[in-house]
Amino acid sequence: MELEIVEKDKYNLKLIIRDISLEMINALRRIILSWIPAMAVDEVIILKNDSPLYDEILAHRIGLIPLKTDLESYSLPSDCSCGGYGCPSCQVSLTCEVINDSKNNLIIYSGDLKTSDPNIVPVDPNIPIVKIGGGSSLIFEAYATLGRSRTHVKWQPVSNVFFRYLPIIEFDNTKCGNCPDKCIVSRMCPEKLYDFSDQKLPKLIKDPWKACTLCKACRENCPEKAIKLDWEKDTYLFFIESDGVLPFNVILRKLFEIFFAKIDEFVDKLEQIEIQE
């Protein structure tokens, strides 16, 4: 397997992965989405709520606030020595106490949460939680734990993961340019990949891997069949969109830790079946 990073910023990672089967790359996608743990609020105790939202709706909004996660310092409740009852090894407490003494409305943000661990904080302090009126208050306690999104999406460590084939676009110069009128393909491509300003030979003005959706409109509508649109075998564009809960290097390292652990678990169970037979 060959891996190449083609683009990376704070919230997006784009890879080209070669020599990998469709089944394998889909397994990697599913592990990222469902099996990598993340921290999220799992319990909320409302002490005072003067906001227009019911306690249940407010608790739901608090639970969906993405929290920065430290996988080295915390354990899943099911793996913790406390048995999941809650201890400093598997739980982080967050509190909020906002009293609006003014006559104006006040918006309470995720940055108003106070946490027992400075490493476990909202990824963005400007996520609005609720608006309270003048003379109103909001006081609550919340407890965050590690979890997996196969239980609830609030524990999903990324915003999205998807992949698609790596497109290859080639022109047959012996055929292209034979049309008497301006090439119609420039109008057919929804992503505006082509430039036919010289009305002879087309040229790509965007990278195919960035914009081409493999809709095949160019290939199917070219009257001279001069455009070849294909994709590399066992080669995929792999996109990870993060909300900042985990760094990309942690996501990828944890991905393969879980992947190899699943293989070992499968082999162990297979051997047990063979022994019983």
N, C-alpha and C positions, 0 to 999 in steps of 0.2 A: 504494500500500500504506500502510495506517495501522497503527501499532503503539502499544500502550498497556500500560504496566507496572501490573499490578493487585496484585501482592504480591512482596515481595523480602526475603530474609534472607541469612544467610551461606552457606547451602547450597541454597537454592531460589529460582528465578526463575520467575514466572508472568506470561505475556503474553497479551493479546488482539490477534490479528493479523487485520486486515480487508483485503478486496479482494485476496485471494491465492488461487490455485487449489490444489486438492488435490495436484496433481503438484509444484507449486513448494514448498509447505510440507514435503512429504515429502523433497524434495531437500535442503532446509535441514537437516532432521533427520539425514539420512544423512551429510551433510558433517560435522556436529558429531561424530557417532559414529565416523566412519571416517577422516576426512582431517585434522582438526586435530591437530598433533603434541603430544606430552606427554613428560615425562622419566620413565624407569623404568630399573631395574637390568637390564642385559642380559648381564652376565658376573659370575660369582662364583668366587673362588679360595678354597677352604677350606684353611686352614693347620692347624687343629686343631679337631676336633669330638668332644667327649665327651658330647654330648647324645644322647637316645634316637632322634633322627631321622637317617635316612640323609642323606648329602650332597645327593643329588638333591632330596629333599623340602625340605630346608632352603633350598637355592638357589631353589626354586620359591616358597617363602613370602617370601623376601627380595625376589624380583622383583615380587611383587604389592603391595609397600608403596607407596602413592601418594606421589609426591614433588612438592613445589612446583616449578613450571616457569618458567623465564625464556626466552621465545622470542626476545628481542632479543639475548641474549648468546651463544646457541648455535645451531649449524646441524645439520641432519640429516646423519648420516654420509655419505650418498650425495652430498650437496652440499658437503661440507667439502673444503678444499684438500689435506688429508692422505689423501684417498681412502678414508676410513672406517677407517683403521688405529688411530685414537685420538689425540687431541691436546686441548689445553685449550679449543679452539673447538667441539668436538663431544662431549666426554666429561668426566664428573665422577667422581672416585674417592671411595669411602666405605669406611671401615674399622671394624672392631669387634674389640675385644680385652677380653674379660671373663673374669676368673679368680675362681672362687668359693672363697675361703679358709675359709668357714664350713662347718659340718656340715649346714646346712639347705639346702633347695632354693632356687634363685634363678631368677626369670623375667627373661629378657632382652627388652627392649622396643626399639621403633624409635628411641627417644630415645638409646639407647646407640651409635647409629651416628655416627661422626665423618666429616664431609664436607670436601672441599677447597674448596668454595664455600659460604659461609654462606647464600646465597640458595636453594640446592638442598638442602632438608632434608625429612624426612617431614612430611606435613601434620598428623600427630598423633604426639606422642612416646610415646603409651601403647598403641601397637599391639604385642601380644605376638608374639614371634618363636619362642621355644622356652624350655623350662625345663631347667636343668641341676642336677645334684645337687651335694652337698658335695665339695670337692676337684676339681671338674671345670672345664673351660675351653672357651671358644669363641673362635676367632680366625679371621677371614676378611677378604678384600679384595673389594670389589665395584666395578663400573664401570657408571655410568648414562649412557645416551644418549637422544637424542630419537628417537621413532618414532611410527608411526601404528597405530591399533587394527585396521586392515584386515590387519596382519601378526600382531599378538597383542593380546589384550584388555588386557594390562597397560599399554598405551600409550593407553588410552581416556581422554580428558580430562574426562569426566563420568561420573556413576553411571548416569544414564538421561536420555533425551529422548523425549517423546511428545506427542501432540496429540490433541484431540478437538473435535467441534463445540461451538459456543456455544449452550446450550439456551435456549429461550424458553418460559415457562409462563404461560398466560393462563386466566382463568375466565370462563365465560359466566354472568353473574349472573341471567339470565332462566331458566336451567335449574337452576343449582346451588341446592340447598335444597329441592328437591321430593321428596327421598327421605323416606319415613315414618320410617325408622330412622336411627341414626347412620351417617354415611358410611363405607363400607367402604374407601375409598381410603386413609384414615389407617393402616389395617392393611396395605395392599398395598405401600406405598412402602418399599423396603428401607433407604432412607437417611433416613427419618423427616423428610421435607421439609415436611409439611403439619401444620397445627393445625386441628382441627375441634371445639374445645372448646365453641364456641357452637352447634354443630349446625345452623348456617344457611349461612354463607358461609365457605369455607376461607381460610386465609392461609398464606403461606410463612414459615417460621421460620428457614430457612437460605437463603443465596444459591445460586441454581441452578448458577451456574458453579463453585461450590466443591464441591457435593455431588451434583448430578444426574448420573446415569450414562446417561441416555437409554434406560433399560430399557423405558419406555412402559407400565409396569404401571398407572400412574394413569389414563392415557388409555384403555387397553383395558378396564379393569375398572369404569370409571364408568358406571353404568346409564343416566344421563341424557346422557352424552356432553358434559358441561359443561366438561371440562378439555381445553385445547388445548396440546399439547406439540409444539414444532417447533424448528428451529435456523436461525440466520442463514446465508444463502447466502454462500459464500466468506469465512466468518469462523470462526476457530478459536481455541481455548485451547491455548497452547503452553507446555509445562512443561520446565524444565531443572533436573535434580537434580545438584548438583556435590559432589565430595568434597574440594574446596579446592585442587585442582592448579592451576587457572587462575582468575583473577577473571572475573566474567561479562562485563565490558566487553571484556576481551581475547578471550574466546570469541566474542562477537558480531562484533567487528572482524575477527578472523581468519576467521570464517565467510564474510563477504562478500568478503574478499580472495581466498580460495580459489574462491568461486563465480564471481567475475568473471574470475579466471585460467582457470578451466575453459571459460568462454564464449569467451575470446580464443583458447585452444588449439583449440577446436572450429572457430572461424571460420578460423584459419590452415590447419588440415588440410583444410577444405572448399575453400578457395581453391587449395590445392596440387592437389587432385583435379580441379578445374575447369581448371587450367592444363595438366595432363597430358592431359585429354581434348581 
